[in-house]
Amino acid sequence: MLALLSLTCCEPGILPSQGPVGKGDTQILIDSLAIMLVIVVPTILATLAFGWWFRSSNSKARHRPDFVYSGKIEMITWSIPLLTIMLLGGVAWLGSHKLDPYVPLPSDKSALNVQVVSLDWKWLFIYPDQNIASVNRLVIPVGTPVHFTLTSASVMNAFFVPQLGSMIYTMNGMATQLNLNADEAGTFLGMSSHFSGDGFADMEFKVEALPMEKFSAWVDETRNGGAATLTSQSYAELAKQSKNVAPFAFSAVEPDLFNKIVAQALPAGPGPVVETSPGARKRGEKLGEK
């Protein structure tokens, strides 16, 4: 118990959750825990009570070696788990529809569009309406819905911001959708939650939720900061495998670049280089032998 209590201080975590999706996910966790405790707690108490009552020193306890069946006991032992499963199923059913990642979040503000590409081993964020892009840094305005369109330039991956909510997979050759909203300013951990190779452990990014005026200032600073333009050629360099990439930005983006990645008009990430990757060299040698 002391070991478990010590883990409660570990950062980062899912709680406290932010935004309607994150808070909705937290409510599902709490409801599910409460429902399961309804059967778990009485079971634990009954186990202790039976052990105490049928102790060898209790002469009042009846020993019935010929006991075989009781309809009342069968009804209790089956009805409670059945009700638990029905309640858990109801919570999951309602939550999965209410928090469907493809469904836009209700708001009186227009959604911010962000195109996400998972690379080896970094994240590319393209802002098509602002015509800028960033690597390993996602900046969003507070209180504004964010509509993500996601794909992968390499193997399958998973985009996850634990405190904001839903995890969604990214896959090469197709695009998935996700809608999130941060209702408070702050910096949140973003991560890959699907193993994708050697650099997976460090494939993290920062999510910065800023007030609208600060978000607009960041957009202007990125546009006028003299950074390079994200073109097909610079994307090909970016797609090469690299680890622990420090955040940086592009002041402009080649038109329709994201759709070219999804349609595979631009080649997928080149993968490991045999000369620099011992693991890849061994795999290459084994394939050569076959």
KAURZI-V124388 format. One record per pair of residues at least 12 apart in sequence whose C-alpha atoms are under 6 Angstrom apart, sorted by sequence separation. I is the first residue (numbers start at 1). J is the second residue. D is the distance in Angstrom with one decimal. If there is no record, write none. Layout:
I,J,D + I,J,D
This chain:
114,126,5.7 + 123,135,5.6 + 157,169,5.7 + 158,170,5.6 + 114,127,5.0 + 123,136,5.1 + 157,170,5.1 + 191,204,4.3 + 156,170,5.7 + 190,204,5.6 + 156,171,4.7 + 190,205,4.9 + 190,206,5.7 + 189,206,5.3 + 152,170,5.2 + 188,206,6.0 + 151,170,4.7 + 152,171,4.8 + 153,172,5.7 + 188,207,5.0 + 150,170,5.8 + 151,171,5.3 + 152,172,4.5 + 187,207,5.5 + 230,250,5.9 + 151,172,6.0 + 187,208,4.6 + 229,250,5.3 + 228,250,5.3 + 229,251,5.7 + 186,209,5.3 + 227,250,5.3 + 228,251,6.0 + 229,252,4.7 + 230,253,4.7 + 231,254,5.0 + 151,175,4.9 + 185,209,4.9 + 227,251,5.1 + 229,253,5.6 + 230,254,6.0 + 150,175,5.2 + 185,210,5.4 + 150,176,5.1 + 149,176,5.7 + 149,177,4.8 + 223,251,4.4 + 148,177,5.6 + 161,190,4.4 + 222,251,5.5 + 240,269,5.9 + 148,178,5.0 + 160,190,5.8 + 239,269,5.0 + 147,178,6.0 + 160,191,5.4 + 147,179,4.7 + 115,148,5.7 + 117,150,5.9 + 146,179,5.6 + 159,192,5.4 + 111,145,4.7 + 112,146,4.7 + 113,147,5.0 + 114,148,4.9 + 115,149,4.8 + 116,150,4.6 + 117,151,5.1 + 118,152,4.7 + 119,153,5.5 + 146,180,5.3 + 158,192,5.3 + 111,146,5.3 + 112,147,5.9 + 115,150,5.9 + 117,152,5.2 + 145,180,5.9 + 146,181,5.9 + 158,193,5.3 + 145,181,4.7 + 158,194,5.3 + 157,194,5.2 + 143,182,5.7 + 142,182,5.5 + 143,183,4.6 + 142,183,5.6 + 142,184,5.9 + 142,185,5.9 + 199,243,5.6 + 142,209,5.4 + 137,205,5.5 + 139,207,5.8 + 141,209,5.4 + 142,210,5.4 + 136,205,4.5 + 137,206,5.2 + 138,207,4.7 + 139,208,4.8 + 140,209,5.0 + 141,210,4.9 + 142,211,5.3 + 141,211,5.5 + 141,212,5.1 + 141,215,5.7 + 102,177,5.4 + 104,179,6.0 + 102,178,5.5 + 101,178,4.6 + 101,179,5.6 + 121,199,5.5 + 122,203,5.5 + 121,203,5.5 + 174,262,5.6 + 173,262,4.9 + 173,263,5.9 + 137,247,5.7 + 136,247,5.0 + 135,247,5.3 + 135,248,5.5 + 134,248,5.8 + 154,268,5.7 + 134,249,4.0 + 153,268,5.0 + 154,269,5.2 + 133,249,5.7 + 134,250,6.0 + 153,269,5.6 + 133,250,5.0 + 132,250,5.8 + 132,251,5.2 + 132,252,4.7 + 120,241,4.8 + 121,242,5.9 + 131,252,5.3 + 132,253,5.8 + 121,243,5.8 + 131,253,5.6 + 22,163,5.8 + 22,164,4.5 + 22,165,3.9 + 21,165,5.1 + 18,163,5.7 + 19,164,6.0 + 17,163,4.5 + 18,164,5.1 + 14,162,5.1 + 14,163,4.8 + 19,181,5.2 + 19,182,4.6 + 18,182,5.8 + 19,183,4.9
